[in-house]
Amino acid sequence: MFCDEALDSVEAIAAGDLAPDGRVASHLATCPNCALALEGARRLEASLRRRAAPTAPAEFTSRTLARIRRARWRSDQFLDVGFNVAILLVVVSVVAGVWMLLNRTGIVSVSGDAVNVFGSGFVALARRVAPALPLYAGAAALLVSALAIWWWAERDAAL
Amino acid sequence: MEDVHERELVERCRSGDEHAFQELVDRHKDLVFALIARTVQDRSRAEDLAQDVFLRIHRGLPYFRGEARLSTWIYRIVANVCLQEHGHTPATVSFDDERTRAKAMPSAPDRQFGDLELRDRLEKAIARLPANYRLLIAAHYLNGVQYEGLADALQLPLGTVKTQLYRAKRQLRRLLETDLK
């Protein structure tokens, strides 16, 4: 039995995982170096077992939950922005696609004339309606107020 | 009974119950924090990393299939966070370190270890161990983390975990002896 062989099992013996068999036990009893190694390993084992476990700070749970909420909010924001950008891109693509289609088929020039016709019609209509605009605005305000009061009364009844 | 409660807790967390997640954090925070604090030393950094662990748990719960115990899954996340902190890639972590194969020859100063002195030197020596060894020692010497739990968490064979722990302790003993010379 050489020291190398005994030293290989010193940690396992100190941890209680291995009972030294006859050969190892007799070597450890006669070799001062290996006996010292076993003694050191046992002291180390005992010290490691006695090490106090650090405990989490008192506010750990609340801080962790706050951080999770922040992370979730950021993730939601990111999703919102991503969704809005995607929608914008889709709209721009559709508009560009329709415009290119109209341009290639020559409908744009026809539709330009149509827009002019409709445009002049709208201008004439606006001129006729303009004097009565305050009246329409007042009526609309009354209608909105009535709807708001109705909604408020309904909500209170539901509560 | 404990397993049933654990499953219920996971289900409640999955359904978005914040109180359930708070209970989960309360149940595991000390173990997670202790493991990390013993590995990274700096207490405020340890808290940051422990919060990272719970953030990952929160994100990962919908994908947790319950094949392993919740605590095992949490140890795995802790191990990944600790090893990433030290620049390791978990998937390629090698627990074989040739340097640690060197034999720790006993020496006369070994006798001089007083328990108190050893404890002081122990922390410094542990800080000099490779991150994977620090993690193994930290996890093994915390209550309730046995060889089997470690093997599951690190996805290593039981024998490998034991061998690596012996090597870690041998290296630690060698560091302590060298320190005394």
Contacts between the chains, C-beta under 8 A, distances in Angstrom:
chain1	res1	chain2	res2	distance
A	3	B	103	8.0
A	3	B	105	7.8
A	4	B	103	6.0
A	7	B	103	5.6
A	7	B	104	6.8
A	7	B	105	7.6
A	10	B	170	7.7
A	11	B	165	7.7
A	11	B	166	3.8
A	11	B	169	4.8
A	11	B	170	5.7
A	11	B	173	8.0
A	12	B	162	7.5
A	12	B	166	5.9
A	14	B	169	7.8
A	15	B	165	7.7
A	15	B	166	7.6
A	15	B	169	7.8
A	17	B	162	6.7
A	33	B	105	6.8
A	33	B	106	4.8
A	34	B	106	7.0
A	36	B	106	3.9
A	36	B	107	7.5
A	36	B	108	7.9
A	36	B	110	4.9
A	36	B	111	7.0
A	37	B	104	6.7
A	37	B	105	7.6
A	37	B	106	3.9
A	37	B	110	7.4
A	37	B	173	7.6
A	39	B	110	6.9
A	39	B	111	7.9
A	40	B	106	6.3
A	40	B	110	4.6
A	40	B	113	6.7
A	40	B	173	5.5
A	40	B	176	7.6
A	40	B	177	7.1
A	41	B	169	6.9
A	41	B	170	8.0
A	41	B	173	6.1
A	43	B	113	5.5
A	43	B	115	7.0
A	43	B	118	6.1
A	44	B	118	7.3
A	44	B	122	7.7
A	44	B	169	6.2
A	44	B	172	6.4
A	44	B	173	5.4
A	44	B	176	7.1
A	45	B	169	7.4
A	46	B	115	7.5
A	47	B	115	6.7
A	47	B	118	5.1
A	47	B	119	5.6
A	47	B	122	5.5
A	48	B	122	7.5
A	48	B	137	6.7
A	48	B	141	4.8
A	48	B	169	7.7
A	49	B	141	6.2
A	50	B	119	7.5
A	51	B	38	7.8
A	51	B	119	7.6
A	51	B	122	7.4
A	51	B	141	6.1
A	53	B	30	7.2
A	53	B	34	4.2
A	53	B	38	7.9
A	53	B	142	5.7
A	53	B	143	7.2
A	54	B	33	6.4
A	54	B	34	5.0
A	54	B	37	4.1
A	54	B	38	6.8
A	54	B	43	7.4
A	54	B	46	7.5
A	55	B	30	5.4
A	55	B	33	6.9
A	55	B	34	7.1
A	56	B	29	4.3
A	56	B	30	5.4
A	56	B	32	7.6
A	56	B	33	3.8
A	56	B	34	7.9
A	56	B	47	7.6
A	56	B	50	6.8
A	57	B	33	7.9
A	57	B	47	6.2
A	60	B	25	7.7
A	60	B	29	5.4
A	60	B	33	6.8
A	60	B	47	6.7
A	60	B	50	7.1
A	60	B	51	7.9
A	61	B	22	6.1
A	61	B	25	4.9
A	61	B	26	5.6
A	61	B	29	6.3
A	63	B	47	7.7
A	63	B	51	6.8
A	64	B	25	5.5
A	64	B	29	7.6
A	64	B	50	7.7
A	64	B	51	4.9
A	64	B	54	4.9
A	64	B	55	7.8
A	65	B	18	7.1
A	65	B	21	7.3
A	65	B	22	6.1
A	65	B	25	7.0
A	67	B	51	5.3
A	67	B	55	6.6
A	68	B	21	7.6
A	68	B	54	7.0
A	68	B	55	5.9
A	68	B	58	5.2
A	71	B	55	6.0
